[in-house]
Amino acid sequence: MTGTIESIPILVGREEDGRWWADIESMPGVMAYGATRDAAIAAVRSLALRVAADCIDHGEEVPDVLAKVFSVT
């Protein structure tokens, strides 16, 4: 089964100061802020892909939630 970066569950909220945050709970530490809801979501998706790239570069396992995104056939 394959997935897309868009299919990964993201929690979104807003701080009292107006900043938006987005968090991928299945990837500890993958959280980002943005001036708008969409900016926070884009930032956390970008961060998740950078984490996956770093894992690949270092020969480590890609987090499970992203492993479905990278399907080899």
Jmol script that loads the backbone (N, CA, C; Angstrom):
load data "model"
ATOM      1  N   MET A   1       0.841  -1.174   0.000  1.00  0.00           N
ATOM      2  CA  MET A   1       0.000   0.000   0.000  1.00  0.00           C
ATOM      3  C   MET A   1       0.888   1.240   0.000  1.00  0.00           C
ATOM      4  N   THR A   2       0.535   2.208  -0.829  1.00  0.00           N
ATOM      5  CA  THR A   2       1.291   3.451  -0.869  1.00  0.00           C
ATOM      6  C   THR A   2       0.418   4.593  -0.369  1.00  0.00           C
ATOM      7  N   GLY A   3       1.057   5.653  -0.016  1.00  0.00           N
ATOM      8  CA  GLY A   3       0.353   6.833   0.458  1.00  0.00           C
ATOM      9  C   GLY A   3       0.978   8.069  -0.152  1.00  0.00           C
ATOM     10  N   THR A   4       0.526   9.204   0.313  1.00  0.00           N
ATOM     11  CA  THR A   4       1.089  10.468  -0.125  1.00  0.00           C
ATOM     12  C   THR A   4       1.390  11.302   1.106  1.00  0.00           C
ATOM     13  N   ILE A   5       2.195  12.303   0.942  1.00  0.00           N
ATOM     14  CA  ILE A   5       2.499  13.197   2.051  1.00  0.00           C
ATOM     15  C   ILE A   5       1.204  13.848   2.553  1.00  0.00           C
ATOM     16  N   GLU A   6       0.246  14.041   1.663  1.00  0.00           N
ATOM     17  CA  GLU A   6      -1.031  14.643   2.047  1.00  0.00           C
ATOM     18  C   GLU A   6      -1.885  13.715   2.900  1.00  0.00           C
ATOM     19  N   SER A   7      -1.618  12.404   2.881  1.00  0.00           N
ATOM     20  CA  SER A   7      -2.439  11.463   3.644  1.00  0.00           C
ATOM     21  C   SER A   7      -1.941  11.257   5.079  1.00  0.00           C
ATOM     22  N   ILE A   8      -0.825  11.874   5.438  1.00  0.00           N
ATOM     23  CA  ILE A   8      -0.284  11.744   6.792  1.00  0.00           C
ATOM     24  C   ILE A   8      -1.058  12.678   7.721  1.00  0.00           C
ATOM     25  N   PRO A   9      -1.624  12.140   8.824  1.00  0.00           N
ATOM     26  CA  PRO A   9      -2.409  12.976   9.739  1.00  0.00           C
ATOM     27  C   PRO A   9      -1.576  14.097  10.372  1.00  0.00           C
ATOM     28  N   ILE A  10      -2.120  15.303  10.322  1.00  0.00           N
ATOM     29  CA  ILE A  10      -1.475  16.486  10.889  1.00  0.00           C
ATOM     30  C   ILE A  10      -2.464  17.154  11.846  1.00  0.00           C
ATOM     31  N   LEU A  11      -2.001  17.423  13.062  1.00  0.00           N
ATOM     32  CA  LEU A  11      -2.789  18.211  14.006  1.00  0.00           C
ATOM     33  C   LEU A  11      -2.459  19.675  13.780  1.00  0.00           C
ATOM     34  N   VAL A  12      -3.472  20.522  13.819  1.00  0.00           N
ATOM     35  CA  VAL A  12      -3.273  21.947  13.594  1.00  0.00           C
ATOM     36  C   VAL A  12      -3.957  22.724  14.715  1.00  0.00           C
ATOM     37  N   GLY A  13      -3.307  23.786  15.157  1.00  0.00           N
ATOM     38  CA  GLY A  13      -3.896  24.632  16.182  1.00  0.00           C
ATOM     39  C   GLY A  13      -3.371  26.046  16.078  1.00  0.00           C
ATOM     40  N   ARG A  14      -3.903  26.882  16.958  1.00  0.00           N
ATOM     41  CA  ARG A  14      -3.506  28.291  16.930  1.00  0.00           C
ATOM     42  C   ARG A  14      -3.138  28.745  18.333  1.00  0.00           C
ATOM     43  N   GLU A  15      -2.001  29.413  18.424  1.00  0.00           N
ATOM     44  CA  GLU A  15      -1.532  29.953  19.695  1.00  0.00           C
ATOM     45  C   GLU A  15      -2.313  31.228  20.029  1.00  0.00           C
ATOM     46  N   GLU A  16      -2.254  31.644  21.279  1.00  0.00           N
ATOM     47  CA  GLU A  16      -2.932  32.867  21.702  1.00  0.00           C
ATOM     48  C   GLU A  16      -2.405  34.100  20.976  1.00  0.00           C
ATOM     49  N   ASP A  17      -1.134  34.045  20.563  1.00  0.00           N
ATOM     50  CA  ASP A  17      -0.558  35.200  19.860  1.00  0.00           C
ATOM     51  C   ASP A  17      -0.892  35.221  18.368  1.00  0.00           C
ATOM     52  N   GLY A  18      -1.679  34.247  17.921  1.00  0.00           N
ATOM     53  CA  GLY A  18      -2.126  34.221  16.531  1.00  0.00           C
ATOM     54  C   GLY A  18      -1.348  33.301  15.618  1.00  0.00           C
ATOM     55  N   ARG A  19      -0.177  32.839  16.070  1.00  0.00           N
ATOM     56  CA  ARG A  19       0.605  31.917  15.226  1.00  0.00           C
ATOM     57  C   ARG A  19      -0.122  30.579  15.122  1.00  0.00           C
ATOM     58  N   TRP A  20      -0.012  29.966  13.966  1.00  0.00           N
ATOM     59  CA  TRP A  20      -0.544  28.628  13.743  1.00  0.00           C
ATOM     60  C   TRP A  20       0.560  27.610  13.937  1.00  0.00           C
ATOM     61  N   TRP A  21       0.225  26.420  14.432  1.00  0.00           N
ATOM     62  CA  TRP A  21       1.183  25.329  14.546  1.00  0.00           C
ATOM     63  C   TRP A  21       0.595  24.090  13.882  1.00  0.00           C
ATOM     64  N   ALA A  22       1.486  23.244  13.416  1.00  0.00           N
ATOM     65  CA  ALA A  22       1.101  21.967  12.815  1.00  0.00           C
ATOM     66  C   ALA A  22       2.061  20.913  13.346  1.00  0.00           C
ATOM     67  N   ASP A  23       1.525  19.739  13.691  1.00  0.00           N
ATOM     68  CA  ASP A  23       2.299  18.691  14.334  1.00  0.00           C
ATOM     69  C   ASP A  23       1.948  17.339  13.719  1.00  0.00           C
ATOM     70  N   ILE A  24       2.974  16.559  13.422  1.00  0.00           N
ATOM     71  CA  ILE A  24       2.764  15.180  12.982  1.00  0.00           C
ATOM     72  C   ILE A  24       3.081  14.307  14.185  1.00  0.00           C
ATOM     73  N   GLU A  25       2.045  13.885  14.899  1.00  0.00           N
ATOM     74  CA  GLU A  25       2.232  13.148  16.154  1.00  0.00           C
ATOM     75  C   GLU A  25       2.990  11.843  15.966  1.00  0.00           C
ATOM     76  N   SER A  26       2.844  11.232  14.814  1.00  0.00           N
ATOM     77  CA  SER A  26       3.516   9.951  14.578  1.00  0.00           C
ATOM     78  C   SER A  26       5.004  10.112  14.306  1.00  0.00           C
ATOM     79  N   MET A  27       5.477  11.357  14.234  1.00  0.00           N
ATOM     80  CA  MET A  27       6.897  11.643  14.048  1.00  0.00           C
ATOM     81  C   MET A  27       7.328  12.615  15.145  1.00  0.00           C
ATOM     82  N   PRO A  28       7.761  12.104  16.294  1.00  0.00           N
ATOM     83  CA  PRO A  28       8.141  12.982  17.397  1.00  0.00           C
ATOM     84  C   PRO A  28       9.134  14.066  16.967  1.00  0.00           C
ATOM     85  N   GLY A  29       8.842  15.283  17.380  1.00  0.00           N
ATOM     86  CA  GLY A  29       9.713  16.403  17.054  1.00  0.00           C
ATOM     87  C   GLY A  29       9.402  17.098  15.745  1.00  0.00           C
ATOM     88  N   VAL A  30       8.472  16.547  14.973  1.00  0.00           N
ATOM     89  CA  VAL A  30       8.130  17.160  13.685  1.00  0.00           C
ATOM     90  C   VAL A  30       6.922  18.076  13.901  1.00  0.00           C
ATOM     91  N   MET A  31       7.245  19.328  14.206  1.00  0.00           N
ATOM     92  CA  MET A  31       6.252  20.365  14.466  1.00  0.00           C
ATOM     93  C   MET A  31       6.770  21.658  13.864  1.00  0.00           C
ATOM     94  N   ALA A  32       5.866  22.468  13.334  1.00  0.00           N
ATOM     95  CA  ALA A  32       6.277  23.726  12.722  1.00  0.00           C
ATOM     96  C   ALA A  32       5.219  24.793  12.953  1.00  0.00           C
ATOM     97  N   TYR A  33       5.653  26.042  12.870  1.00  0.00           N
ATOM     98  CA  TYR A  33       4.771  27.199  13.013  1.00  0.00           C
ATOM     99  C   TYR A  33       4.658  27.928  11.691  1.00  0.00           C
ATOM    100  N   GLY A  34       3.582  28.682  11.547  1.00  0.00           N
ATOM    101  CA  GLY A  34       3.401  29.522  10.382  1.00  0.00           C
ATOM    102  C   GLY A  34       2.482  30.679  10.689  1.00  0.00           C
ATOM    103  N   ALA A  35       2.546  31.706   9.873  1.00  0.00           N
ATOM    104  CA  ALA A  35       1.689  32.880  10.056  1.00  0.00           C
ATOM    105  C   ALA A  35       0.235  32.562   9.734  1.00  0.00           C
ATOM    106  N   THR A  36       0.040  31.564   8.864  1.00  0.00           N
ATOM    107  CA  THR A  36      -1.312  31.125   8.509  1.00  0.00           C
ATOM    108  C   THR A  36      -1.405  29.618   8.706  1.00  0.00           C
ATOM    109  N   ARG A  37      -2.623  29.114   8.701  1.00  0.00           N
ATOM    110  CA  ARG A  37      -2.834  27.672   8.835  1.00  0.00           C
ATOM    111  C   ARG A  37      -2.119  26.924   7.705  1.00  0.00           C
ATOM    112  N   ASP A  38      -2.309  27.395   6.490  1.00  0.00           N
ATOM    113  CA  ASP A  38      -1.683  26.743   5.338  1.00  0.00           C
ATOM    114  C   ASP A  38      -0.157  26.794   5.404  1.00  0.00           C
ATOM    115  N   ALA A  39       0.387  27.906   5.900  1.00  0.00           N
ATOM    116  CA  ALA A  39       1.846  28.019   6.015  1.00  0.00           C
ATOM    117  C   ALA A  39       2.384  27.023   7.039  1.00  0.00           C
ATOM    118  N   ALA A  40       1.679  26.836   8.140  1.00  0.00           N
ATOM    119  CA  ALA A  40       2.108  25.869   9.154  1.00  0.00           C
ATOM    120  C   ALA A  40       2.062  24.452   8.601  1.00  0.00           C
ATOM    121  N   ILE A  41       1.013  24.125   7.857  1.00  0.00           N
ATOM    122  CA  ILE A  41       0.890  22.790   7.266  1.00  0.00           C
ATOM    123  C   ILE A  41       2.009  22.563   6.248  1.00  0.00           C
ATOM    124  N   ALA A  42       2.263  23.544   5.400  1.00  0.00           N
ATOM    125  CA  ALA A  42       3.336  23.408   4.412  1.00  0.00           C
ATOM    126  C   ALA A  42       4.682  23.234   5.105  1.00  0.00           C
ATOM    127  N   ALA A  43       4.906  23.977   6.182  1.00  0.00           N
ATOM    128  CA  ALA A  43       6.181  23.896   6.889  1.00  0.00           C
ATOM    129  C   ALA A  43       6.376  22.533   7.546  1.00  0.00           C
ATOM    130  N   VAL A  44       5.329  21.970   8.123  1.00  0.00           N
ATOM    131  CA  VAL A  44       5.487  20.672   8.785  1.00  0.00           C
ATOM    132  C   VAL A  44       5.645  19.556   7.750  1.00  0.00           C
ATOM    133  N   ARG A  45       4.981  19.667   6.617  1.00  0.00           N
ATOM    134  CA  ARG A  45       5.186  18.667   5.545  1.00  0.00           C
ATOM    135  C   ARG A  45       6.626  18.722   5.043  1.00  0.00           C
ATOM    136  N   SER A  46       7.133  19.920   4.853  1.00  0.00           N
ATOM    137  CA  SER A  46       8.508  20.099   4.404  1.00  0.00           C
ATOM    138  C   SER A  46       9.490  19.517   5.426  1.00  0.00           C
ATOM    139  N   LEU A  47       9.244  19.784   6.692  1.00  0.00           N
ATOM    140  CA  LEU A  47      10.107  19.253   7.749  1.00  0.00           C
ATOM    141  C   LEU A  47      10.077  17.728   7.759  1.00  0.00           C
ATOM    142  N   ALA A  48       8.901  17.135   7.602  1.00  0.00           N
ATOM    143  CA  ALA A  48       8.790  15.677   7.586  1.00  0.00           C
ATOM    144  C   ALA A  48       9.618  15.076   6.451  1.00  0.00           C
ATOM    145  N   LEU A  49       9.581  15.711   5.288  1.00  0.00           N
ATOM    146  CA  LEU A  49      10.367  15.212   4.160  1.00  0.00           C
ATOM    147  C   LEU A  49      11.866  15.393   4.403  1.00  0.00           C
ATOM    148  N   ARG A  50      12.258  16.494   5.076  1.00  0.00           N
ATOM    149  CA  ARG A  50      13.677  16.680   5.412  1.00  0.00           C
ATOM    150  C   ARG A  50      14.145  15.619   6.406  1.00  0.00           C
ATOM    151  N   VAL A  51      13.290  15.255   7.350  1.00  0.00           N
ATOM    152  CA  VAL A  51      13.631  14.186   8.302  1.00  0.00           C
ATOM    153  C   VAL A  51      13.836  12.885   7.542  1.00  0.00           C
ATOM    154  N   ALA A  52      12.939  12.572   6.607  1.00  0.00           N
ATOM    155  CA  ALA A  52      13.070  11.346   5.811  1.00  0.00           C
ATOM    156  C   ALA A  52      14.359  11.378   4.991  1.00  0.00           C
ATOM    157  N   ALA A  53      14.663  12.513   4.375  1.00  0.00           N
ATOM    158  CA  ALA A  53      15.886  12.635   3.577  1.00  0.00           C
ATOM    159  C   ALA A  53      17.121  12.433   4.442  1.00  0.00           C
ATOM    160  N   ASP A  54      17.108  12.989   5.638  1.00  0.00           N
ATOM    161  CA  ASP A  54      18.234  12.824   6.551  1.00  0.00           C
ATOM    162  C   ASP A  54      18.414  11.352   6.921  1.00  0.00           C
ATOM    163  N   CYS A  55      17.309  10.657   7.158  1.00  0.00           N
ATOM    164  CA  CYS A  55      17.395   9.223   7.465  1.00  0.00           C
ATOM    165  C   CYS A  55      18.008   8.459   6.293  1.00  0.00           C
ATOM    166  N   ILE A  56      17.547   8.760   5.091  1.00  0.00           N
ATOM    167  CA  ILE A  56      18.071   8.084   3.893  1.00  0.00           C
ATOM    168  C   ILE A  56      19.558   8.367   3.738  1.00  0.00           C
ATOM    169  N   ASP A  57      19.953   9.629   3.896  1.00  0.00           N
ATOM    170  CA  ASP A  57      21.363  10.017   3.764  1.00  0.00           C
ATOM    171  C   ASP A  57      22.264   9.287   4.751  1.00  0.00           C
ATOM    172  N   HIS A  58      21.730   8.958   5.926  1.00  0.00           N
ATOM    173  CA  HIS A  58      22.532   8.319   6.969  1.00  0.00           C
ATOM    174  C   HIS A  58      22.289   6.813   7.077  1.00  0.00           C
ATOM    175  N   GLY A  59      21.583   6.236   6.102  1.00  0.00           N
ATOM    176  CA  GLY A  59      21.347   4.796   6.088  1.00  0.00           C
ATOM    177  C   GLY A  59      20.427   4.320   7.196  1.00  0.00           C
ATOM    178  N   GLU A  60      19.589   5.201   7.703  1.00  0.00           N
ATOM    179  CA  GLU A  60      18.651   4.847   8.762  1.00  0.00           C
ATOM    180  C   GLU A  60      17.280   4.551   8.175  1.00  0.00           C
ATOM    181  N   GLU A  61      16.457   3.896   8.972  1.00  0.00           N
ATOM    182  CA  GLU A  61      15.096   3.601   8.545  1.00  0.00           C
ATOM    183  C   GLU A  61      14.291   4.894   8.432  1.00  0.00           C
ATOM    184  N   VAL A  62      13.514   4.999   7.388  1.00  0.00           N
ATOM    185  CA  VAL A  62      12.598   6.120   7.218  1.00  0.00           C
ATOM    186  C   VAL A  62      11.435   5.891   8.184  1.00  0.00           C
ATOM    187  N   PRO A  63      10.964   6.926   8.877  1.00  0.00           N
ATOM    188  CA  PRO A  63       9.831   6.749   9.780  1.00  0.00           C
ATOM    189  C   PRO A  63       8.666   6.044   9.083  1.00  0.00           C
ATOM    190  N   ASP A  64       8.011   5.141   9.813  1.00  0.00           N
ATOM    191  CA  ASP A  64       6.934   4.327   9.235  1.00  0.00           C
ATOM    192  C   ASP A  64       5.893   5.140   8.485  1.00  0.00           C
ATOM    193  N   VAL A  65       5.507   6.265   9.050  1.00  0.00           N
ATOM    194  CA  VAL A  65       4.468   7.067   8.426  1.00  0.00           C
ATOM    195  C   VAL A  65       4.872   7.549   7.035  1.00  0.00           C
ATOM    196  N   LEU A  66       6.174   7.698   6.781  1.00  0.00           N
ATOM    197  CA  LEU A  66       6.653   8.111   5.464  1.00  0.00           C
ATOM    198  C   LEU A  66       7.078   6.947   4.584  1.00  0.00           C
ATOM    199  N   ALA A  67       7.284   5.788   5.176  1.00  0.00           N
ATOM    200  CA  ALA A  67       7.721   4.634   4.377  1.00  0.00           C
ATOM    201  C   ALA A  67       6.720   4.299   3.284  1.00  0.00           C
ATOM    202  N   LYS A  68       5.427   4.524   3.545  1.00  0.00           N
ATOM    203  CA  LYS A  68       4.401   4.246   2.543  1.00  0.00           C
ATOM    204  C   LYS A  68       4.435   5.248   1.397  1.00  0.00           C
ATOM    205  N   VAL A  69       5.003   6.413   1.636  1.00  0.00           N
ATOM    206  CA  VAL A  69       5.100   7.435   0.593  1.00  0.00           C
ATOM    207  C   VAL A  69       6.132   7.031  -0.440  1.00  0.00           C
ATOM    208  N   PHE A  70       7.207   6.383   0.025  1.00  0.00           N
ATOM    209  CA  PHE A  70       8.296   5.979  -0.855  1.00  0.00           C
ATOM    210  C   PHE A  70       8.173   4.508  -1.186  1.00  0.00           C
ATOM    211  N   SER A  71       7.368   4.178  -2.160  1.00  0.00           N
ATOM    212  CA  SER A  71       7.142   2.794  -2.537  1.00  0.00           C
ATOM    213  C   SER A  71       8.011   2.429  -3.744  1.00  0.00           C
ATOM    214  N   VAL A  72       8.737   1.335  -3.608  1.00  0.00           N
ATOM    215  CA  VAL A  72       9.588   0.859  -4.693  1.00  0.00           C
ATOM    216  C   VAL A  72       8.920  -0.355  -5.313  1.00  0.00           C
ATOM    217  N   THR A  73       8.775  -0.327  -6.638  1.00  0.00           N
ATOM    218  CA  THR A  73       8.148  -1.472  -7.322  1.00  0.00           C
ATOM    219  C   THR A  73       9.075  -2.056  -8.335  1.00  0.00           C
TER     220      THR A  73
END
end "model"
wireframe off; spacefill off
backbone 0.3
color backbone group
